[in-house]
Amino acid sequence: MSSDPRADTVDGVLHRSAARFPERVALRFADRSLTYRELDDAVSRTAAELLSLGLAAGDRVAGYGTNSDAYVLGYLGAARAGLVHVPINYALRGEELSYLLGQSGAAAVLVDPALRGELDRVLDDVPAGHVLVLRDADGSLLDEATSGPVPELDTTVAATDLVQLLYTSGTTSKPKGAMMTHGALVHEYTSSMIALDLRADDNPLICMPLYHSAAMHVFLLPYLAVGATITLMPAPDIPEILRLIEAERIGSLFLAPTVWVPLANHPDLDTRDLSSLRKAQYGASIMPVTVLNRLRERYPDLGFYNCFGQSEIGPLACVLGPDEHADRPSSCGRAVLFVETRVVDPDGNDVPDGEPGEVLYRSPQLCLGYWENPDATAEAFRDGWFHSGDLVTRDSEGYITVVDRIKDVINTGGILVASREVEDAIYTHGSVAEVAVIGSPDDKWIEAVTAVVVLKDGHTVTERELVDHVRARLAPFKVPKIVRFVDTLPRNQSGKLLKRELRAV
């Protein structure tokens, strides 16, 4: 623990709640539960276990697993030890996995047993010298953390220290690691608590992946800050979500639109009692207004919150509250407590109300920049503002509506996919002459990864063959769901590819 009485750290959020509510249940997962005191003690043991490996302040520790109590301990334990947590999408494999481990310089990896085989295949190519199993095995991190004496830690952690690298895809094929400090995230937690009206008696269910910043930083940590009892699921499963809402009297639920959409049409809605549910949050991608209206009409007493932002700002930047949905169902709301916005044209001039422009941010929630990527940092932080790459409009009252993404990124199921990364994988097929990857509107995924392909003269290949080719190289969510074959790709006179014309088809 920090010796500075003014320190404002991520793990301190839990520590203060443990002092206020020591015997209250903090976290329930599967058949296990931890009180606030037990969770805080387990975090200290986890920190000591990590430090016993010889790790030093600032070393990176990767988390490669699905949701669990052990995953939470890995993040908070690293924070208390002065280490930097690196959450990794558990669908990544091969070169994608080795790139994140290598680029971050992860000295240790916390891994689920089910994913150990994928990790072992890349360990020879990455710097990680230590591998700890998170759970469900003898000698796991969870076993070590939940028994034995509580150690006195000799660590000093400051609000300005890095606590996490949040990797986010951009216009290039390689993800960038947003450098988040303790102080930035604590500010973001405060913004989340206020904008989303998070309360101790909400009885929230968290099922979206914790490697994604929304689930961890907009809900799990802010809910620990207010003293709520959190029910955690390994992954979103609609019948199980509906069962738990009824059985546990869940009052708050955050889902990506790609889960809300099928949930809205699920037959179990007719048989489950959802009367306890009072707050419903959505974000990470665009929610179809028709689905939103259908849910609001069916559950008139349920308050919906639209959450908007990006990883580099913690990730919450704007919120549209329940009372604002009737007049502005397509808006993502107004800036939260610690965020200031501007909307500008390409020359940096403020645009008139209602005109599209790029949204810029000023905020103590912002990352310091991108890990070992000064060029990307300089491009994003210019003229005293952070440039988001999102094209929006803003009205006279400050409400933001997303128009498009300036950056060439596909938002599929709330996960950002760089189109060039998919294009690079397709280009490795010997029959492909040209390819452009875009996002196509999709009822389930919001945007479906779509490959538009020109074949080499005299070559033939089927859609299935190309899909299988990409699946062998990339994570499942990056694999094209649609492949279109064309004779030529549209370009302007300078040879620049016109993806907007492909999207219009």
Summary of the structure (lengths in Angstrom):
residues: 505
radius of gyration: 22.6
end to end distance: 57.4
largest distance: 72.2
contacts: 1741
relative contact order: 0.09
helix: 33%
strand: 27%
